[in-house]
Amino acid sequence: MPMYGPNTFEYQSIQVHHTTRPAASQGTRITPSATANTYGSYIQIFSSVDYDTYGIYLRFTNGATSGQNRDTLITIGVDPAGGSSYTDYIPDLLVGCPAQFNASVGYGMNYWFPLFIPAGASVAAKSQVNAASALGPYCNMILYQNPRYPEAVPVGNSVTAYGANQADSGGTAVTGGTTSEGAWTSLGAASGEHWYWALGYAHGVTAATVRQLRMDIGVSDDATNYRIVLDNVLGQISNAEQTSMICPETWGFARPNDSGDTIYARCQAVSSTPSGFSMAAYGVS
């Protein structure tokens, strides 16, 4: 099945949020509420989208605190009128404790979504963290615009989160395998049909030895036969930091499900996954 990434449809322009010199703290910090596990206010990323947008690349960095578990959720909001009345558009992105932009462990947590945002809209982000008065991660965003043949671009208008948990700013607990794949863990039943999938994870511990991960999302209507809709997404954990690798798998896959299918996640790691490890999935419609 096809994989949709930033260079698939010959985008003629991009709108970049982070235009300063590269640094460990690149982007805009998305400060959460001072209350644990509570969303803060929206913080604007783009005051006005230049052109109709068909894809959104998101990178979250600098959300880790040494020796502490800082699981984090991010929601992206859009106001089509270009004001500050944001509607949740990409909900409850699981970003865990993302690494610094220039850290040896990687480049933070990365997402790509084939979604439409009209020209003139404003875009913002808000966060919640599992600790009071914690710092939120930095958000970097790139909008992909003006495809050569817009009528040929598959694009969505909504995202549904499965497995994300606002009660603890994490996801659904998943036990990873080592020499073989871990067991499939339910993230919930699909509320509708989705044609594109992305995933997030959080390591959920105060410190962890370096370990590499491969994660899958699957669907099933009988809890016996599983059809993988997103496979081999790479991640890495080191100390209190985590990353999702910048590679083709990061962009997700276009593989449909049926409404009512159960969404599952699994993981395999070079050594056992941390006790607090969790995952979430995101379906585009």
Secondary structure, DSSP 8 states (H G I E B T S, - for coil): -----TTTT-EEEEEES--S---TT-SEE----SSTT-----EEEESS-SS-EEEEEEEEE---BTTB---EEEEEEEETTSSS--EEEEEEEE--SB--TT-TT-S-EEEEE-B-B-TT-EEEEEEEESSTT----EEEEEEEEEESSGGG---BS-EEEES-BTTTTB-EE---BSSS----EEEEE-SS--SEEEEEEE--SS----EEEEEEEEEESSSSS-EEEEEEEEEEEETTEEEE-SSGGGG-B-----TT-EEEEEEEESS---TT-EEEEEEE-
